[in-house]
Amino acid sequence: MSINRVNISGNLTRDPELKATQGGTSVLTFGVAVNDRRRNPQTGEWEDYPNFVDCVVFGGRAEPLSRFLSKGSKVAIEGKLRYSSWERDGQRRSKLEVIVDEIEFLSQRGQGQGQYSQNQGQSYGGQSYGQSDAPSYGAPSYAAPAPVQRTPVQAPPSQDIYDEDIPF
């Protein structure tokens, strides 16, 4: 048995690029910078070393996501790794990229932030939508969530309780 899952969070290194295959499938590609912390052997100080990860989104989610993502956006991504290899100009080339299953916006754009997931639909302003009842992909309206009714917390009794008094 093998598991191919990856979770990363970081900032987009470039604006997303939206293309389409000959069959009409939308393909959104972008890069994410993820820092790795290591101790510098000379100074003993901790330093950040960036890793640059290529990410790909396929299908109906690609076009709507292209409108919300931009260079510098902070995102959390869950997906799977895919290895590709090819030959160009007589040289063998390869790359490892993340096929995005779920993406969460961690930085605000405009008035709000949201989440879009292949499995769970999207969440804007606290209202969730499943795949079948997803709204049209016009500009979402971000509404403030309804205030939560909270009941006041009662103060504990003033008497002292000791460990011996607890029945377990």
C-alpha positions as CSV (number, residue, x, y, z in Angstrom):
1,M,0.0,0.0,0.0
2,S,1.2,3.5,-0.7
3,I,-0.1,6.9,0.1
4,N,0.3,9.9,-2.2
5,R,-0.9,13.0,-0.2
6,V,0.8,16.3,0.2
7,N,-0.2,19.4,2.3
8,I,1.7,22.7,1.8
9,S,1.1,26.3,2.6
10,G,2.9,29.3,1.2
11,N,2.7,32.2,-1.2
12,L,2.1,32.2,-4.9
13,T,5.4,33.0,-6.7
14,R,3.6,34.1,-9.9
15,D,0.2,34.9,-11.3
16,P,-1.7,31.8,-12.2
17,E,-1.7,30.8,-15.9
18,L,-5.0,29.5,-17.3
19,K,-4.9,27.3,-20.4
20,A,-7.1,24.7,-22.0
21,T,-6.3,21.3,-23.5
22,Q,-7.3,20.3,-27.0
23,G,-10.2,18.5,-25.5
24,G,-11.4,21.7,-23.8
25,T,-10.4,20.9,-20.2
26,S,-9.2,24.0,-18.3
27,V,-5.8,23.8,-16.7
28,L,-4.6,26.3,-14.1
29,T,-0.9,26.3,-13.2
30,F,0.9,28.4,-10.6
31,G,3.9,28.1,-8.2
32,V,4.0,28.2,-4.4
33,A,7.0,29.1,-2.3
34,V,7.3,27.0,0.8
35,N,10.0,27.7,3.4
36,D,12.2,25.1,5.1
37,R,14.0,26.0,8.3
38,R,17.6,24.8,8.7
39,R,20.4,25.7,11.1
40,N,23.3,27.5,9.4
41,P,26.4,25.4,10.3
42,Q,28.7,28.5,10.3
43,T,26.6,30.9,12.4
44,G,24.4,28.4,14.3
45,E,21.4,30.6,13.4
46,W,18.1,29.3,12.0
47,E,17.5,30.3,8.4
48,D,14.6,30.0,5.9
49,Y,15.4,28.2,2.7
50,P,12.7,28.4,0.0
51,N,11.3,25.5,-1.9
52,F,9.4,26.3,-5.1
53,V,6.5,23.9,-5.9
54,D,4.6,23.8,-9.2
55,C,0.8,23.3,-8.7
56,V,-1.9,22.3,-11.2
57,V,-5.7,22.5,-11.1
58,F,-7.8,20.7,-13.7
59,G,-11.4,21.1,-14.8
60,G,-14.2,23.4,-13.8
61,R,-12.4,24.8,-10.8
62,A,-9.5,26.2,-12.8
63,E,-11.3,29.2,-14.3
64,P,-13.0,30.5,-11.1
65,L,-9.8,30.0,-9.1
66,S,-7.8,32.0,-11.6
67,R,-9.9,35.1,-10.8
68,F,-9.2,34.8,-7.0
69,L,-5.5,33.9,-7.0
70,S,-2.6,36.3,-7.7
71,K,1.1,36.6,-7.1
72,G,1.8,36.8,-3.3
73,S,-1.5,35.2,-2.3
74,K,-1.1,33.0,0.8
75,V,-2.7,29.6,0.3
76,A,-3.0,26.1,1.8
77,I,-3.0,23.3,-0.6
78,E,-3.9,19.6,-0.3
79,G,-3.3,17.3,-3.2
80,K,-1.1,14.5,-4.7
81,L,2.3,14.4,-6.3
82,R,2.7,13.7,-10.0
83,Y,6.0,13.0,-11.7
84,S,6.4,13.9,-15.4
85,S,9.3,13.4,-17.7
86,W,10.0,14.3,-21.3
87,E,12.8,15.0,-23.8
88,R,13.5,18.4,-25.2
89,D,16.5,19.3,-27.5
90,G,18.0,15.9,-26.9
91,Q,18.0,16.3,-23.1
92,R,15.9,14.3,-20.7
93,R,13.8,16.6,-18.4
94,S,11.5,15.9,-15.4
95,K,9.5,17.6,-12.7
96,L,7.4,16.8,-9.7
97,E,4.2,18.8,-9.3
98,V,1.2,18.9,-7.0
99,I,-2.2,18.1,-8.5
100,V,-4.5,20.3,-6.3
101,D,-7.5,18.6,-4.7
102,E,-8.3,21.3,-2.2
103,I,-7.2,24.9,-1.8
104,E,-7.8,27.4,1.0
105,F,-7.2,31.1,0.7
106,L,-5.2,32.3,3.7
107,S,-4.9,35.9,2.8
108,Q,-7.8,38.3,2.2
109,R,-8.6,39.6,-1.2
110,G,-11.1,42.5,-1.3
111,Q,-13.6,42.2,1.6
112,G,-13.4,38.6,2.5
113,Q,-11.7,35.3,2.1
114,G,-13.1,31.9,1.1
115,Q,-12.3,28.3,0.6
116,Y,-12.8,26.1,-2.5
117,S,-12.6,22.4,-2.4
118,Q,-13.3,19.7,-5.0
119,N,-14.8,17.5,-2.3
120,Q,-16.6,20.0,-0.2
121,G,-17.6,22.7,-2.7
122,Q,-16.9,26.2,-1.7
123,S,-17.5,28.3,1.4
124,Y,-18.0,32.0,1.1
125,G,-19.0,34.0,4.2
126,G,-19.8,31.0,6.3
127,Q,-22.3,29.5,3.8
128,S,-21.3,26.1,2.3
129,Y,-22.2,24.8,-1.1
130,G,-21.8,21.2,-2.3
131,Q,-20.8,20.2,-5.8
132,S,-24.4,19.7,-6.9
133,D,-25.8,23.0,-5.6
134,A,-22.8,25.2,-6.2
135,P,-23.8,28.8,-7.3
136,S,-22.7,30.3,-10.6
137,Y,-19.2,31.6,-10.6
138,G,-19.9,35.3,-10.8
139,A,-18.2,37.5,-8.2
140,P,-19.3,36.2,-4.8
141,S,-21.0,38.4,-2.3
142,Y,-19.4,38.2,1.0
143,A,-21.9,38.5,3.9
144,A,-21.0,38.8,7.5
145,P,-21.9,35.7,9.4
146,A,-25.0,36.0,11.7
147,P,-24.1,36.8,15.3
148,V,-23.8,33.8,17.6
149,Q,-26.1,33.7,20.6
150,R,-23.9,33.0,23.6
151,T,-25.1,32.0,27.0
152,P,-23.1,33.5,29.9
153,V,-20.8,31.2,31.7
154,Q,-21.6,30.6,35.4
155,A,-18.8,31.0,37.9
156,P,-17.8,27.7,39.6
157,P,-18.9,27.2,43.2
158,S,-16.7,29.0,45.8
159,Q,-16.0,25.9,47.8
160,D,-12.6,24.1,47.4
161,I,-12.5,20.8,45.6
162,Y,-9.6,18.5,46.2
163,D,-8.4,15.5,44.2
164,E,-9.8,13.1,46.8
165,D,-13.3,14.6,46.1
166,I,-13.3,13.6,42.4
167,P,-14.9,10.2,42.0
168,F,-12.7,8.8,39.2
